[in-house]
């Protein structure tokens, strides 16, 4: 697997995030599945991870900068995984325990301070508890959780492998 360098991984991660975001837009505009606020935040997390992956692929950072880029990707993936986990928790609630639907994200962004918007969105509401789509028995937030975990673990794997390879090269060179 010598061809799969950290830089190649960054490129693959960026493509993966772009494809996932593309499918999210397809499901919204072609399948008419309206995203709830938690879905929007998961998209933002994929944008974050993808943007850092693009930077890594373009600039192929070394040493400390490599860890900054990879760390930002992993943090974004972990935040996204946390949001997806919360989303899955809401979807698993019995119908009588599902929170009431609240105002839309656009309305909240126009009327509330950002901290209040963030707190309200992360609490979730009835719109977030509805399962609109499934593939192989998993809902969309379950799939985003899987992808966030894969992105985080693979980034850690390729970053530590690159650091080990460079460490060995420095010992022998």
Secondary structure, 3 states (H helix, E strand, C coil): CCCCCHHHHHHHHHHHHHHHHHHHHHHHHCCCCCCCHHHHHHHHHHHHHHHHHHHHHHHCCCHHHHHHHHHHHHHHHHHHHHHHHHHHHHHCCCHHHCCCCCCCHHHHHHHCCHHHHHHHHHHCCHHHHCCCCEECCEEHHHHHHHHHHHHHHHHHHHHHHHHHHHHHHHHHC
